[in-house]
């Protein structure tokens, strides 16, 4: 799925470069973000003859932001993170002479936000690399059900202090193409679980360092300067 995203990104850059002429107006504020869509299906090999396990997963995520240009090097602003993930697993077990089928579903809703700053390394150039220190807060709620029964509920809170690495391409005075390809920082999580009809567990807290660079961290977006 990476190749179509890259082709779409560069095609959109060329179209915007053609449609939007340089205006020469000074701009201070900007808004933009990105949208991530993912859908996959899989089938696991049977443990016993006749058994079947089929899984599907769909994720929709949007991360809008708005900010202000402070000077030629620095920008700052606020961001949101909204996501929805649906998992479905169909299990078929052959227990001669009967066949048992179960359907498991997990729906996850995520909502968060945070603060960010952007430091542009070479602001005089149309193409430049950037560093983006950011502090974000997120919370996800996942409901697990089997055959439509009462759900188990898992709630996870995240606090993340990180630095993103990416590149900017100034298409014209109004439009900036943004590519992120790296991220490193510290993540703190607090997880509580409530089984169906049971009591909520005490929070399980953990912190860890993380770092990533490459295709797994690659995403594209656009900023509109106004």
N, C-alpha and C positions, 0 to 999 in steps of 0.2 A: 504493500500500500504506500510505501515511501515514494516510489517513482512518480505516480500520478500527482502526489502532493507537490513534489519539486517542480514538475512540469507546469502545474497550475500556478505556482508561485511566480515563476519567471514569465509566464504568459501574461499574468495579471500586471506585473511590473511594466512590461512593454506597452500594454494597453493604456495604463495610467500615464505613462510617460508621453504617449501620443495625445491623449484626450486633454490632460491638464497642462496648460502652458504655464511658464513662469509668470507670476503675478507681481513680484517685487515687493509685496506687502510684508511688513514685519508681523511675525506671529509669536505669541507668548504661551498660549495654552495648547494642549494636544489631548486627543482621546483615541482609543483604539482597543486592541486586544487580539485574541485568537479564539478559534473554535476547533475542538477536536472531536472527531467522529470515529468510532471503531466498532466493527461487528465481526464476530468469528463463530465458527461451528467446528465441533470435533467429535470423534467417536473413538472410544477406548477399546482395545482388543479384549475379547471376553476372557474372564478367568475360568469359566466353565463353558462347555459347548451349549449354544443357545442363548447365553446371557448377552445383553446389549446395554451399553451405556452411551447415551448421546447428550452432548452439552452445547449450549449456545450462550453467547455473551454479547451485550450491546452497551456501549458507553457513549454518552454525549456530555461534553464539557465546554464551558465558555468562561473566559477570563478577561472581562472588560477592565479598562483602566482609564483614569483621567489625571492629568498632571499639568505642571507649569514649567516653562523653561526659565531657569534662574539666571544663567549666563551662558556663554558659548560652550562651556564644559559640562555644566550640571543641569539636570532636570529632577523634579521630585513630584510625587503624587500618591494617589490611593488606588487600590485595585480590589476586585471581587473575584471569587472563584466559586462557580456553581456547576455541579455535576450530577448526573443520574446514570446509574449502572444497573442493568438487569441481567441476572444469571438464571438459566433454567437447565435442569438436568433430568433426563428421563432414564430410569433404570428398569430393565426387564430381567427377571430371574426365572429360570426354568427349574421348578421343583416337581419332578414327575409325580403324578400326571398333571399338576397344575402349573400355571404361569402367573407370576406376580409382577405387577407394574406399579412403580411409585414415581411421583413427580415432585421434585424439589425445586423451590424457587428462592432466590435471594435478591431483594431490591435495596439498593443503596442510594441515599440522597446525601449530597455533600454541599455545605454552604460555608463560605469563609471570606476573609478579606485581609487587607494589610496595607503597609506603607512601603514605598520604594524610592530609591534615588537612582539616577543614571549618570554615569561619568563617561563622556565621549573622548576617546583618546586623540583623535585628529579631527576636530570640529570644522576645520576649513575645507576638508575634502568631502565630496558627495558620498564616498564609501568610507566607513570607519568601524573599528571594533569598539565595543563598549563593555563596561562592568556595571552590574545592577545589584547593589546590596539591597536586601529586602527583609522585612519582618512580617510574617503572616500568621493568621489564626484560622484554623479550620475545624469543622465538626462534621462527622459522618454518622448516619444512622442506618443500620442494616437490619432488615426484617427477613428471617428465614422461616419458610413454611414447607411442610411436607403434606402433599395431597390436600392442600387448602385448609389445613388445621390452624390452630392458634399459633401465632408466630413466636419464635425466639428473637430477642432484640439485642443487638450489639451496638454500643455507642462509643465512638473514639474521638477524642479531642487532640488536635495537633497544634504545637507552637513551633515555628520554624524560623531560624535565623540563617540566611543563606546569601550567596553571591552568585548571580548568573553571569555567564559569558556569552556574548553574541556579536552580531554585526548589524549595522544600519546602512541603508542606501537611500539617499535623499533623491526622490524622483522629481520633485519640484518644490516650490515653497509650501505647498499644502500637504503633500503626501510623502510619507517615509515608510519604506519597507523594512521589516524587522525580522531577523533570524536569530533564534537562540539555539546554541549547541553545547552548552555546558552548565553545570550547577554543582556547587559544593556548600556544605554548611553543617548545622547541627539541628536535629529534630527531636522534640520531646513529645511523648504521647501518653495519654491517660485513657485506659480501656475499661468499660464496665459491661457486663453481660447479664441479661435477664432471661432465663429459660421460660418457656411457656408455662404460665400458672405458677411460677416460682418467684423467689426473692432475687433482687438485684445483687450482684456480687460487689465486693469492695473494689475500688479502682486498681488496676494493674498499671503501674507507671514505669516508663523506660525512656532512656535517652540514647541517641547514637549519632555518630558522625557519618556523613555520606558525601560521595563525590561521583560525578558522572560526566563523561565527555564523549560525544559521538552521536550515532543515529538514534539511540534510545532516548536522548535528550533533545532531539531535533524538532523544532516547530517553527511555524511562520506566522506572521501577522502584519498589520498595517497601523500606522498612526496618522491621524488627520490633524494638522496644525491649524489653529484658528486664533 
